[in-house]
């Protein structure tokens, strides 16, 4: 049962990254491809009906984590307290930037909120990658299952590292590039005209950066976390997950070149799924490794809720997520097509 819930948490998080990832990326690239008010309106219109619904998947992932692995939830939310407060403020800033920009007319009002929207989207995409890097690298968990990390210390990924070090910054940069490319492909799919062409061109350049960062990320991750190599050696069938990422990033380039915009966007989704599933498979059965003493690591066994609660909760999780999925399906069908 803990393995099932581990997979359900991973599915919820992957759903959030894929769905909210494109509006994070669109917000970031708007700083570079939007030239005038019409361009900004098209970008915001392309994500406007979806962004708040997409964040339901973040709540679903957090709620599932809280229910299934309460020890992990308690440990992570205390250890990453400062970083999580920054994430919360960035989510708030993104929301109010979209809502507030049209409340007034003025030479500084809309440009100010456009910059807030783009900068908060970029920083949030970066921090999501940094958080993933901390999970792969590990944190200094003590015998009670608790830890605390400052934002940074000496930028070295050792036992006394902070949230940010050179390794987590590499993962954060990869996350930013991946979601920026994801957002570009979404804008290309949803718009026409000059903004579509600029987004296509910007996304084409981003692809090369993303490909390079993916190779670097893969190499340094296996060096930082030895459990990754051991897991893939013991379970060689898991190579299917990195192959999904390879197929996804190749498909992004191929379909973009053929001007098959929906195919390129779906390939980007496949790349994100492949990268996330590679990480979750690589760290399994850990949910939060300890980089100080491996015996103190949180696993799916010692961090899980009691068996009865996991079994009962599954009967609530399935219909709840079915409704969320149905709502998302209806929303994307209702607002399908290009924005005006």
FILUM-28459 format. One line per field, with one value per residue (C-alpha): residue in one letter; residue number from 1; z, x, y. Coordinates in nm, 3 decimals. Layout:
N
resn = c(A,...);
resi = c(NUM,...);
Z = c(Z,...);
X = c(X,...);
Y = c(Y,...);
END
This chain:
340
resn = c(X,X,X,X,X,X,X,X,X,X,X,X,X,X,X,X,X,X,X,X,X,X,X,X,X,X,X,X,X,X,X,X,X,X,X,X,X,X,X,X,X,X,X,X,X,X,X,X,X,X,X,X,X,X,X,X,X,X,X,X,X,X,X,X,X,X,X,X,X,X,X,X,X,X,X,X,X,X,X,X,X,X,X,X,X,X,X,X,X,X,X,X,X,X,X,X,X,X,X,X,X,X,X,X,X,X,X,X,X,X,X,X,X,X,X,X,X,X,X,X,X,X,X,X,X,X,X,X,X,X,X,X,X,X,X,X,X,X,X,X,X,X,X,X,X,X,X,X,X,X,X,X,X,X,X,X,X,X,X,X,X,X,X,X,X,X,X,X,X,X,X,X,X,X,X,X,X,X,X,X,X,X,X,X,X,X,X,X,X,X,X,X,X,X,X,X,X,X,X,X,X,X,X,X,X,X,X,X,X,X,X,X,X,X,X,X,X,X,X,X,X,X,X,X,X,X,X,X,X,X,X,X,X,X,X,X,X,X,X,X,X,X,X,X,X,X,X,X,X,X,X,X,X,X,X,X,X,X,X,X,X,X,X,X,X,X,X,X,X,X,X,X,X,X,X,X,X,X,X,X,X,X,X,X,X,X,X,X,X,X,X,X,X,X,X,X,X,X,X,X,X,X,X,X,X,X,X,X,X,X,X,X,X,X,X,X,X,X,X,X,X,X,X,X,X,X,X,X,X,X,X,X,X,X,X,X,X,X,X,X);
resi = c(1,2,3,4,5,6,7,8,9,10,11,12,13,14,15,16,17,18,19,20,21,22,23,24,25,26,27,28,29,30,31,32,33,34,35,36,37,38,39,40,41,42,43,44,45,46,47,48,49,50,51,52,53,54,55,56,57,58,59,60,61,62,63,64,65,66,67,68,69,70,71,72,73,74,75,76,77,78,79,80,81,82,83,84,85,86,87,88,89,90,91,92,93,94,95,96,97,98,99,100,101,102,103,104,105,106,107,108,109,110,111,112,113,114,115,116,117,118,119,120,121,122,123,124,125,126,127,128,129,130,131,132,133,134,135,136,137,138,139,140,141,142,143,144,145,146,147,148,149,150,151,152,153,154,155,156,157,158,159,160,161,162,163,164,165,166,167,168,169,170,171,172,173,174,175,176,177,178,179,180,181,182,183,184,185,186,187,188,189,190,191,192,193,194,195,196,197,198,199,200,201,202,203,204,205,206,207,208,209,210,211,212,213,214,215,216,217,218,219,220,221,222,223,224,225,226,227,228,229,230,231,232,233,234,235,236,237,238,239,240,241,242,243,244,245,246,247,248,249,250,251,252,253,254,255,256,257,258,259,260,261,262,263,264,265,266,267,268,269,270,271,272,273,274,275,276,277,278,279,280,281,282,283,284,285,286,287,288,289,290,291,292,293,294,295,296,297,298,299,300,301,302,303,304,305,306,307,308,309,310,311,312,313,314,315,316,317,318,319,320,321,322,323,324,325,326,327,328,329,330,331,332,333,334,335,336,337,338,339,340);
Z = c(0.000,0.070,-0.280,-0.431,-0.244,-0.345,-0.707,-0.648,-0.497,-0.797,-1.037,-0.863,-0.869,-1.234,-1.317,-1.151,-1.328,-1.669,-1.631,-1.424,-1.584,-1.915,-1.756,-1.543,-1.859,-2.053,-1.779,-1.790,-2.168,-2.189,-2.061,-2.383,-2.659,-2.576,-2.753,-2.687,-2.503,-2.769,-2.731,-2.353,-2.380,-2.609,-2.370,-2.069,-2.261,-2.355,-1.989,-1.829,-1.813,-1.687,-1.442,-1.123,-1.212,-1.278,-0.923,-0.795,-0.877,-0.641,-0.364,-0.458,-0.439,-0.105,0.036,-0.078,0.074,0.403,0.420,0.298,0.438,0.741,0.874,0.544,0.540,0.895,0.833,0.495,0.594,0.902,0.732,0.420,0.607,0.469,0.114,0.127,0.247,-0.059,-0.283,-0.121,-0.184,-0.544,-0.600,-0.452,-0.666,-0.986,-0.910,-0.816,-1.110,-1.354,-1.170,-1.089,-1.423,-1.577,-1.277,-1.374,-1.676,-1.648,-1.799,-1.509,-1.374,-1.637,-1.708,-1.335,-1.296,-1.618,-1.473,-1.142,-1.327,-1.538,-1.256,-1.005,-1.266,-1.343,-0.977,-0.895,-1.182,-1.054,-0.695,-0.802,-0.956,-0.648,-0.433,-0.655,-0.631,-0.251,-0.265,-0.489,-0.296,0.047,0.362,0.711,0.883,1.249,1.447,1.515,1.145,1.152,0.994,0.910,0.609,0.560,0.209,0.152,0.336,0.132,-0.194,-0.160,-0.158,0.162,0.496,0.596,0.267,0.246,0.022,-0.254,-0.361,-0.699,-0.758,-0.672,-0.883,-1.183,-1.125,-1.083,-1.410,-1.587,-1.442,-1.556,-1.908,-1.929,-1.818,-2.033,-2.339,-2.227,-2.203,-2.544,-2.706,-2.535,-2.662,-3.012,-2.995,-2.867,-3.066,-3.417,-3.584,-3.467,-3.107,-3.227,-3.448,-3.175,-2.932,-3.184,-3.243,-2.872,-2.798,-3.069,-2.902,-2.560,-2.685,-2.720,-2.371,-2.232,-2.412,-2.272,-1.919,-1.933,-2.005,-1.731,-1.481,-1.552,-1.505,-1.183,-1.030,-1.059,-0.902,-0.613,-0.527,-0.557,-0.491,-0.843,-1.011,-0.770,-0.833,-1.211,-1.187,-0.964,-1.168,-1.529,-1.660,-1.513,-1.812,-1.978,-1.780,-1.911,-2.258,-2.225,-2.159,-2.460,-2.685,-2.547,-2.605,-2.952,-3.032,-2.926,-3.187,-3.456,-3.427,-3.392,-3.716,-3.888,-3.742,-3.569,-3.265,-3.063,-3.116,-2.999,-2.684,-2.606,-2.660,-2.401,-2.162,-2.230,-2.156,-1.820,-1.732,-1.827,-1.616,-1.310,-1.326,-1.366,-1.041,-0.848,-0.971,-0.893,-0.531,-0.452,-0.180,-0.026,-0.004,0.150,0.170,0.448,0.328,0.680,0.800,0.544,0.824,0.915,0.565,0.530,0.321,0.203,0.504,0.799,0.672,0.574,0.760,0.916,0.673,0.757,0.692,0.357,0.249,0.358,0.206,-0.132,-0.156,-0.109,-0.327,-0.637,-0.673,-0.566,-0.831,-1.085,-1.038,-1.064,-1.383,-1.530,-1.451,-1.619,-1.924,-1.951,-1.910,-2.183,-2.416,-2.346,-2.420,-2.701,-3.006,-3.068,-2.862,-3.045);
X = c(0.000,0.279,0.415,0.075,0.057,0.413,0.302,-0.013,0.190,0.423,0.125,-0.025,0.305,0.363,0.012,0.089,0.423,0.275,-0.037,0.084,0.427,0.315,0.167,0.480,0.685,0.453,0.482,0.860,0.898,0.649,0.934,1.124,0.867,0.592,0.649,0.324,-0.006,-0.166,0.110,0.072,-0.304,-0.266,-0.025,-0.245,-0.555,-0.384,-0.339,-0.618,-0.889,-0.648,-0.389,-0.597,-0.748,-0.399,-0.296,-0.562,-0.307,-0.058,-0.316,-0.392,-0.024,0.021,-0.294,-0.197,0.148,-0.003,-0.238,-0.012,0.328,0.264,0.620,0.760,0.514,0.607,0.979,0.986,0.759,0.969,1.305,1.216,1.006,1.173,1.186,0.820,0.720,0.897,0.708,0.380,0.450,0.545,0.216,0.030,0.223,0.148,-0.223,-0.258,-0.041,-0.289,-0.590,-0.458,-0.304,-0.640,-0.780,-0.621,-0.483,-0.147,0.201,0.352,0.067,0.043,0.419,0.484,0.246,0.373,0.725,0.593,0.412,0.713,0.968,0.757,0.685,1.056,1.159,0.891,1.003,1.361,1.264,1.065,1.382,1.585,1.335,1.368,1.746,1.724,1.521,1.780,2.083,1.937,1.909,2.064,1.777,1.838,1.727,1.388,1.320,1.367,1.609,1.642,1.816,1.912,1.877,2.251,2.577,2.891,2.719,2.867,2.633,2.766,2.609,2.606,2.460,2.174,1.869,2.074,2.411,2.578,2.398,2.048,2.110,2.186,1.861,1.680,1.825,1.713,1.365,1.350,1.464,1.224,0.919,1.018,1.034,0.705,0.547,0.681,0.523,0.193,0.196,0.281,-0.010,-0.261,-0.173,-0.125,0.072,0.388,0.370,0.349,0.655,0.860,0.761,0.856,1.195,1.263,1.160,1.392,1.689,1.577,1.575,1.952,1.997,1.754,1.928,2.266,2.130,1.957,2.288,2.467,2.185,2.190,2.565,2.594,2.287,2.445,2.759,2.577,2.337,2.491,2.152,2.043,2.300,2.233,1.859,1.893,2.141,1.914,1.601,1.720,1.364,1.355,1.554,1.215,1.169,1.483,1.388,1.056,1.249,1.474,1.174,1.004,1.292,1.355,0.985,0.986,1.251,1.098,0.738,0.838,1.033,0.727,0.502,0.291,0.232,0.009,0.252,0.542,0.355,0.260,0.623,0.720,0.469,0.633,0.977,0.860,0.695,1.012,1.235,1.009,0.950,1.325,1.383,1.107,1.223,1.584,1.526,1.272,1.211,1.332,1.095,1.360,1.717,1.954,2.291,2.435,2.348,2.165,2.000,1.794,1.646,1.269,1.134,0.791,0.779,0.888,0.715,0.381,0.052,-0.095,-0.210,-0.580,-0.576,-0.403,-0.660,-0.955,-0.811,-0.780,-1.159,-1.177,-0.879,-1.007,-1.344,-1.187,-0.916,-1.166,-1.369,-1.057,-0.955,-1.304,-1.304,-0.966,-1.085,-1.398,-1.199,-0.950,-1.225,-1.433,-1.147,-0.984,-0.850,-0.657,-0.705,-0.826);
Y = c(0.000,0.257,0.189,0.264,0.594,0.678,0.640,0.846,1.131,1.117,1.125,1.429,1.617,1.526,1.649,1.981,2.022,1.946,2.161,2.454,2.426,2.573,2.885,2.928,2.903,3.132,3.393,3.378,3.392,3.680,3.899,3.821,3.768,4.022,4.354,4.537,4.519,4.300,4.042,4.037,4.003,3.702,3.531,3.595,3.489,3.162,3.069,3.275,3.005,2.741,2.870,2.863,2.525,2.388,2.471,2.231,1.961,2.125,2.108,1.748,1.658,1.834,1.681,1.333,1.378,1.495,1.198,0.918,1.023,1.246,1.206,1.331,1.619,1.725,1.691,1.868,2.157,2.233,2.185,2.385,2.641,2.955,2.822,2.720,3.065,3.209,2.966,3.071,3.439,3.368,3.185,3.482,3.731,3.538,3.535,3.900,4.009,3.853,3.991,4.340,4.441,4.532,4.720,5.052,5.230,5.402,5.414,5.215,5.005,4.729,4.709,4.672,4.379,4.222,4.221,4.084,3.806,3.712,3.734,3.540,3.271,3.235,3.226,2.969,2.746,2.776,2.693,2.387,2.252,2.345,2.155,1.848,1.878,1.872,1.550,1.384,1.515,1.448,1.656,1.621,1.435,1.351,1.047,1.211,1.265,1.642,1.886,2.254,2.405,2.770,2.908,2.866,2.806,2.742,2.634,2.284,1.980,1.828,1.741,2.111,2.236,2.482,2.467,2.627,2.489,2.440,2.110,2.231,2.543,2.319,2.129,2.462,2.594,2.275,2.315,2.678,2.588,2.293,2.491,2.790,2.562,2.403,2.748,2.850,2.548,2.624,2.985,2.860,2.616,2.873,3.188,3.320,3.592,3.763,3.645,3.285,3.327,3.492,3.220,2.951,3.114,3.161,2.804,2.674,2.842,2.722,2.364,2.357,2.497,2.240,1.953,2.057,2.104,1.765,1.594,1.788,1.722,1.350,1.324,1.523,1.355,1.012,1.155,1.326,1.042,0.691,0.531,0.632,0.411,0.125,0.141,0.133,-0.154,-0.358,-0.279,-0.239,-0.217,0.133,0.256,0.305,0.627,0.804,0.679,0.863,1.183,1.121,1.056,1.367,1.607,1.461,1.494,1.858,1.933,1.714,1.829,2.195,2.168,2.020,2.295,2.027,2.243,2.010,1.724,1.941,2.041,1.681,1.580,1.840,1.680,1.343,1.488,1.624,1.293,1.106,1.328,1.318,0.944,0.887,1.076,0.900,0.559,0.645,0.750,0.474,0.355,0.680,0.973,1.199,1.066,1.168,1.296,1.282,0.932,0.712,0.511,0.821,0.852,0.865,0.579,0.471,0.239,0.454,0.771,0.616,0.640,0.321,0.055,0.089,0.462,0.415,0.157,0.368,0.686,0.522,0.501,0.878,0.966,0.787,0.970,1.301,1.286,1.155,1.474,1.691,1.510,1.545,1.916,1.961,1.767,1.981,2.302,2.222,2.110,2.419,2.660,2.464,2.642,2.960,3.275,3.582);
END
